[in-house]
Amino acid sequence: MASHFFGDCVGDLLDKATSGCAFGEPVEYFPKKATGGFKIQGIFDGPFEQVDPDTQILVASNQYTLGVKLADLPFPPCKGDRVSVRSVSYLVVDSQEDGQGGSEMILHRQC
C-alpha cells in the first residue's frame, strides 16, 4: 500500500515539474516506430560546466537531456526516436527510466 501511495506522489510531482508553468517546455516527439509526431511537455537540459565545491575540479557535461513523464508517451522512448526542442532537432541515443514513471533521454543534436 505504501509503494502505491509513493507512486501516486511521484506521479503528481512529475506532472507539476513537466507542466508549462514549472520546468517543462513544449517538445515535439517523433517515434521511429510511427509516422508523424506529437507534442508533449519535457524538461530540457543542455551542456554545462560547474566546479565541484569539495575538490574545486571543473565538472563538465556535453550531453543534452530531456526528462519526460512516461505516461505522456504512447510507448516507451526508444533509441532512434527524434525530438524537437526550441526548433532544434535531436536524436534519442539512450533512455534511462527512473523507476518512478519518468525517463531521462540522452540526446544528440542533429545538424
LOMIGU-892987 format. One line per 10 residues: number of its first residue (from 1); for each residue x, y, z of N, C-alpha, C. Coordinates in Angstrom, 1 decimal, padded with zeros to 4 digits. Example, Ala and Ser with C-alpha at 12.3 -4.5 7.8 and 13.67 -1.06 7.14 Angstrom:
<domis>
1) 013.2,-005.7,007.8,012.3,-004.5,007.8,013.2,-003.3,007.8 | 012.8,-002.2,007.1,013.7,-001.1,007.1,012.9,000.0,007.9 .
</domis>
This chain:
<domis>
1) 000.8,-001.2,000.0,000.0,000.0,000.0,000.9,001.3,000.0 | 002.0,001.2,000.8,002.8,002.4,000.9,003.5,002.7,-000.5 | 003.9,001.7,-001.2,004.5,002.0,-002.5,003.5,002.6,-003.5 | 002.3,002.1,-003.4,001.3,002.7,-004.3,001.1,004.2,-004.0 | 001.0,004.5,-002.7,000.9,005.9,-002.3,002.2,006.7,-002.8 | 003.4,006.1,-002.6,004.6,006.8,-003.1,004.5,007.0,-004.6 | 004.1,006.0,-005.3,004.0,006.2,-006.8,003.0,007.3,-007.2 | 001.9,007.4,-006.5,001.0,008.5,-006.7,001.6,009.8,-006.5 | 002.4,009.9,-005.4,003.0,011.2,-005.1,004.1,011.6,-006.1 | 004.8,010.6,-006.6,005.9,010.8,-007.6,005.2,011.2,-008.9 .
11) 004.1,010.6,-009.3,003.4,010.9,-010.5,002.9,012.3,-010.4 | 002.4,012.8,-009.3,001.9,014.1,-009.1,003.1,015.1,-009.3 | 004.2,014.7,-008.7,005.4,015.6,-008.8,005.9,015.7,-010.3 | 005.9,014.6,-011.0,006.3,014.7,-012.4,005.3,015.5,-013.2 | 004.0,015.4,-012.9,003.0,016.3,-013.6,003.4,017.8,-013.3 | 003.6,018.1,-012.1,003.9,019.5,-011.7,005.3,020.0,-012.3 | 006.3,019.1,-012.3,007.6,019.5,-012.8,007.6,019.7,-014.3 | 006.9,018.9,-015.1,006.9,019.0,-016.5,005.8,019.9,-017.1 | 005.0,020.4,-016.2,003.9,021.3,-016.8,004.6,022.6,-017.2 | 003.9,023.3,-018.1,004.5,024.6,-018.7,004.8,025.6,-017.7 .
21) 004.1,025.6,-016.5,004.3,026.7,-015.6,005.4,026.3,-014.6 | 006.0,025.2,-014.7,007.2,024.8,-013.8,008.4,024.8,-014.7 | 009.0,023.6,-014.8,010.3,023.5,-015.6,010.1,023.0,-017.0 | 008.9,022.5,-017.3,008.7,021.9,-018.6,008.5,022.9,-019.7 | 008.7,022.4,-020.9,008.5,023.2,-022.1,008.0,022.3,-023.2 | 007.4,022.9,-024.2,006.9,022.1,-025.3,008.0,021.3,-026.1 | 007.7,020.1,-026.4,008.6,019.2,-027.1,007.8,018.5,-028.2 | 008.3,018.4,-029.4,007.6,017.6,-030.4,008.4,016.3,-030.5 | 007.7,015.2,-030.4,008.3,013.9,-030.3,007.9,013.1,-031.6 | 009.0,012.5,-032.2,008.8,011.7,-033.4,009.3,010.3,-033.2 .
31) 008.5,009.4,-032.8,008.9,008.0,-032.6,009.3,007.3,-033.9 | 010.4,006.5,-033.9,010.8,005.9,-035.1,009.8,004.7,-035.5 | 009.0,004.3,-034.5,008.0,003.2,-034.8,006.7,003.7,-035.4 | 006.6,005.0,-035.6,005.3,005.5,-036.1,005.6,006.6,-037.1 | 004.5,006.9,-037.8,004.6,008.1,-038.7,004.1,009.3,-038.0 | 004.7,010.4,-038.3,004.2,011.7,-037.6,004.7,011.8,-036.2 | 004.4,013.0,-035.7,004.9,013.3,-034.3,003.7,013.8,-033.5 | 004.0,014.0,-032.2,003.0,014.6,-031.3,003.7,015.5,-030.3 | 002.9,016.3,-029.6,003.5,017.2,-028.6,003.4,016.7,-027.2 | 004.5,016.9,-026.4,004.5,016.6,-025.0,005.2,017.7,-024.3 .
41) 005.2,017.6,-023.0,006.0,018.5,-022.2,007.2,017.8,-021.7 | 008.4,018.4,-021.6,009.6,017.8,-021.1,010.5,018.8,-020.4 | 011.4,018.3,-019.7,012.4,019.2,-019.0,013.7,019.0,-019.8 | 014.1,020.1,-020.5,015.3,020.0,-021.4,016.5,020.6,-020.7 | 017.6,020.0,-020.8,018.8,020.5,-020.2,020.0,020.3,-021.2 | 020.8,021.3,-021.3,021.9,021.3,-022.3,023.3,021.1,-021.6 | 024.3,021.2,-022.3,025.7,021.1,-021.7,025.9,022.1,-020.6 | 026.7,021.7,-019.7,027.0,022.6,-018.6,028.4,022.4,-018.1 | 028.9,023.4,-017.3,030.2,023.3,-016.6,029.9,023.9,-015.2 | 030.5,023.2,-014.2,030.4,023.7,-012.9,031.7,023.2,-012.1 .
51) 031.9,023.8,-011.0,033.1,023.5,-010.2,032.6,022.7,-009.0 | 033.2,021.5,-008.8,032.9,020.7,-007.6,033.3,021.5,-006.4 | 032.4,021.7,-005.4,032.7,022.5,-004.3,033.7,021.9,-003.3 | 033.8,020.5,-003.4,034.7,019.9,-002.5,036.1,019.8,-003.0 | 036.3,019.6,-004.3,037.6,019.4,-004.9,038.1,020.5,-005.8 | 037.2,021.5,-006.1,037.5,022.6,-006.9,037.8,022.2,-008.4 | 037.5,021.0,-008.7,037.7,020.4,-010.1,036.6,020.8,-011.0 | 036.9,021.2,-012.2,035.8,021.5,-013.1,035.1,020.3,-013.6 | 033.8,020.2,-013.5,033.0,019.1,-014.0,032.2,019.6,-015.2 | 032.2,018.9,-016.3,031.5,019.4,-017.5,030.7,018.2,-018.1 .
61) 029.7,018.6,-018.7,028.9,017.6,-019.5,028.6,018.2,-020.8 | 028.7,017.4,-021.9,028.4,017.9,-023.2,027.1,017.2,-023.7 | 026.4,016.6,-022.8,025.2,015.9,-023.2,023.9,016.8,-023.1 | 023.1,016.7,-024.1,021.7,017.2,-024.0,020.8,016.1,-023.4 | 019.9,016.5,-022.5,019.0,015.5,-021.9,017.6,016.1,-022.0 | 016.6,015.2,-021.9,015.2,015.6,-021.9,014.5,014.6,-020.9 | 014.0,015.2,-019.8,013.2,014.4,-018.9,011.7,014.5,-019.2 | 011.1,013.3,-019.2,009.7,013.2,-019.6,009.0,012.3,-018.6 | 007.7,012.4,-018.6,006.8,011.5,-017.9,006.4,010.4,-018.9 | 006.7,009.2,-018.6,006.4,008.1,-019.5,005.0,007.9,-019.9 .
71) 004.1,008.3,-019.0,002.6,008.2,-019.3,002.2,009.2,-020.4 | 003.1,010.2,-020.7,002.8,011.1,-021.8,003.1,010.5,-023.2 | 003.8,009.4,-023.2,004.2,008.8,-024.4,003.3,007.5,-024.7 | 002.9,007.3,-025.9,002.1,006.1,-026.2,002.9,004.8,-026.1 | 004.2,004.8,-026.1,005.0,003.6,-025.8,006.4,004.2,-025.3 | 007.2,003.3,-024.7,008.5,003.8,-024.1,009.4,004.4,-025.2 | 010.2,005.4,-024.7,011.1,006.0,-025.7,012.1,005.0,-026.1 | 012.6,005.2,-027.4,013.5,004.2,-028.0,014.7,004.9,-028.7 | 015.8,004.2,-028.6,017.0,004.8,-029.4,016.6,004.9,-030.8 | 016.9,006.1,-031.4,016.5,006.4,-032.8,015.3,007.3,-032.9 .
81) 014.5,007.4,-031.8,013.4,008.4,-031.9,014.0,009.8,-032.0 | 013.2,010.7,-032.5,013.7,012.1,-032.6,012.8,013.1,-031.8 | 013.4,014.2,-031.3,012.6,015.2,-030.6,013.0,016.5,-031.2 | 012.1,017.5,-031.1,012.4,018.9,-031.5,012.1,019.7,-030.3 | 013.2,020.5,-029.8,013.0,021.4,-028.7,013.6,022.7,-029.1 | 012.8,023.8,-028.9,013.2,025.1,-029.3,013.7,025.2,-030.8 | 013.0,024.5,-031.6,013.2,024.5,-033.0,014.5,023.8,-033.4 | 015.1,023.0,-032.6,016.3,022.2,-032.8,016.0,020.8,-032.7 | 016.5,020.0,-033.7,016.2,018.5,-033.8,017.3,017.8,-033.0 | 016.9,016.7,-032.3,017.8,015.9,-031.5,017.4,014.4,-031.8 .
91) 018.4,013.6,-031.7,018.2,012.1,-031.8,018.3,011.5,-030.4 | 017.4,010.6,-030.1,017.5,009.9,-028.8,018.5,008.8,-028.9 | 019.6,008.9,-028.1,020.6,007.9,-028.1,020.5,006.9,-027.0 | 019.8,007.3,-025.9,019.5,006.4,-024.8,018.4,006.9,-024.0 | 017.7,006.0,-023.3,016.6,006.4,-022.4,016.8,005.7,-021.1 | 016.9,006.5,-020.0,017.1,005.9,-018.7,015.9,006.1,-017.8 | 015.1,005.0,-017.6,013.9,005.1,-016.8,014.3,005.2,-015.3 | 013.6,006.0,-014.6,013.9,006.2,-013.2,013.2,005.3,-012.2 | 012.3,004.4,-012.8,011.5,003.5,-011.9,010.3,004.1,-011.2 | 010.1,005.4,-011.4,009.0,006.1,-010.8,008.1,006.8,-011.8 .
101) 008.2,006.4,-013.1,007.3,006.9,-014.1,007.9,007.9,-015.0 | 009.2,008.2,-014.8,009.9,009.2,-015.6,011.0,008.5,-016.4 | 011.5,009.3,-017.3,012.7,008.8,-018.1,013.6,010.1,-018.4 | 014.9,009.9,-018.4,015.8,010.9,-018.9,016.4,010.4,-020.2 | 016.1,011.1,-021.2,016.6,010.7,-022.5,017.9,011.4,-022.8 | 018.9,010.7,-023.2,020.2,011.3,-023.7,020.0,011.6,-025.1 | 020.3,012.9,-025.5,020.1,013.3,-026.9,021.4,013.7,-027.6 | 021.3,013.6,-028.9,022.5,014.0,-029.7,021.9,015.1,-030.7 | 022.5,016.3,-030.6,022.0,017.4,-031.5,022.3,017.0,-033.0 | 021.3,017.2,-033.8,021.4,017.0,-035.2,021.7,018.2,-036.0 .
111) 022.5,018.1,-037.0,022.9,019.3,-037.8,021.9,019.6,-038.8 .
</domis>
